[in-house]
Amino acid sequence: MAEENQPVEEKKKKKCECEVGAPAWMVTYSDLVTLLLTFFVLLLSMASMDPVRFTEASSSLKDAFGVHKEPAHVEFAIPILPSSPLSDYSPIQEQTTEKVYDKIKSQIDSLRLDKDVGVSRQDDNSIILRVNDSVLFQPGQAKVSPKSYPILRNVADIIRPLPMDLRIEGHTDDRKISNSKYGNWDLSVARSISVLRFFTQSDLLPLDRMAAVGYGNKKPVVPNRDEATRALNRRVDFVLRLRSQMAKTGMQGGNSAVPL
């Protein structure tokens, strides 16, 4: 009898055996829904919270969860910000000039031109490349010396891509020039035009970006006391100025502004 009853008990035990917890398909489905929710929340967090995108994101979440309802109408308006008044010395221009100055300084150092070409900022809109006259000309002469051609080509390569116009300024010291057909002012004008002509005839810079000016001995960088100070005043300045400013002030204040 014990043997006959044993199989019946085993059958009952087998019928009572059942898995604990949720079915496997429900766990997978829950993981999928959770991942979808995380994905849409991530998209929402990265999007800018303007009314249109917020409405679209909420509609996508409702569609993902099977809620098919028309999204509520959201009224919105695009804000119109008043433009700031234009000024001659706006922060944008100052920042641009500062970046251009750093770029020019880096190029001069990399080309090893710092012994022949100096660079400085005159104001918030101007940059000056300064070359001593002995680098470009023979004493008392206005013709560009052939030995200076590589330096002028490097200067033109630096200026060409910049959003600035160029004013070539000739300067002399206060002594009278001996054995020359030029006076101080005439020599300064002739030298500036000579450099401008070199740039134009060599197709290095377009003529409509340049002007030539001669100041003679009227704008010394230091007082003319001795030969060393006079040598500093005999120079050619390449004045770079933002185009909007060049149009306003580029031709004012010079003794001569002479195109080719």
Secondary structure, DSSP 8 states (H G I E B T S, - for coil): -HHHHHHHHHHHHHHH----SS-HHHHHHHHHHHHHHHHHHHHHHHS---HHHHHHHHHHHHHHTT---------------------TT-HHHHHHHHHHHHHHHHHHHHTT-TTTEEEEE-SSSEEEEEEEHHHH--TT--S--GGGHHHHHHHHHHHTTSSEEEEEEEE--SS--SS-S--HHHHHHHHHHHHHHHHHHTTSS-GGGEEEEEEETSS-SS---SHHHHHHHSEEEEEEEEHHHHHHHTTSS-S-B---
